[in-house]
C-alpha cells in the first residue's frame, strides 16, 4: 500500500503540474543466489525497503475529444530506508550474532513514474502508474554493514505497477 499527496496547478487548458510526496510501505528485497547465501550466512533471510518519494508531477491531456484522459509523469528524489526483518533481528540475537545494519541505513536515489489517468466529474479519478525507486551512491551501490561484515554490494530498488482510485479535493 502506498500513500501520496500531490498539489497541482493548472497552467494551460491541457496541462497541469505540481509537487508530490509519498510513502511506500516496506517491501521485501529479492536477492540473487550468491547474495542470498551471504545474507543467510549472516542469519538474515529478509531485508525490507521503504521509499519516500518527493517529486514534481506533470499531467498532460493529449486528446481534445477525450478531455478527461491524461498522461502523467513524475520525477524526483527517492529516500530509501533499508532494514532487516524483525524476525531476523530476534534470531540473530538468539544465535549469538548481532546482525544489524549500520547506523546510516537511509539512502538517496532516483524516483520516477509514468502513467495514464482518467478524471470523473464527481471528483474521483482512476490512474494506472508504473513507478520506480532506486538508490544511487556516486554511481555504485551503497556499502551496507551487517554487524562488522560488509554485505554484498546491492542496488536496492523496487518498482511496481499500480491501479489507483483516488478522490481529489479542491482547495
DATA-V878631 format. One record per backbone hydrogen bond with DSSP energy under -1.0 kcal/mol. CO is the residue of the C=O (numbers start at 1). NH is the residue of the N-H. Records with the same first field share a line. If there is no record, write none. Layout:
CO = NH ; NH
This chain:
1 = 25
3 = 23
5 = 21
7 = 19
9 = 17
12 = 15
14 = 61
15 = 11 ; 12
16 = 59
17 = 9
18 = 57
19 = 7
20 = 55
21 = 5
23 = 3
24 = 51
27 = 49
32 = 36
33 = 37
34 = 38
35 = 39
36 = 40
37 = 41
38 = 42
39 = 44
40 = 43
46 = 85
47 = 29
48 = 83
49 = 27
50 = 81
51 = 24
52 = 79
53 = 22
54 = 77
55 = 20
56 = 75
57 = 18
58 = 73
59 = 16
60 = 71
66 = 69
68 = 119
70 = 117
71 = 60
72 = 115
73 = 58
74 = 113
75 = 56
76 = 111
77 = 54
78 = 109
79 = 52
80 = 107
81 = 50
83 = 48
85 = 89
86 = 90
87 = 91
88 = 92
89 = 93
90 = 94
91 = 95
92 = 97
100 = 147
103 = 105
105 = 82
107 = 80
108 = 136
109 = 78
110 = 134
111 = 76
112 = 132
113 = 74
114 = 130
115 = 72
116 = 128
117 = 70
118 = 126
120 = 123
123 = 168
124 = 120
125 = 166
126 = 118
127 = 164
128 = 116
129 = 162
130 = 114
131 = 160
132 = 112
133 = 158
134 = 110
137 = 140
144 = 151
146 = 149
149 = 146
156 = 135
158 = 133
160 = 131
162 = 129
164 = 127
166 = 125
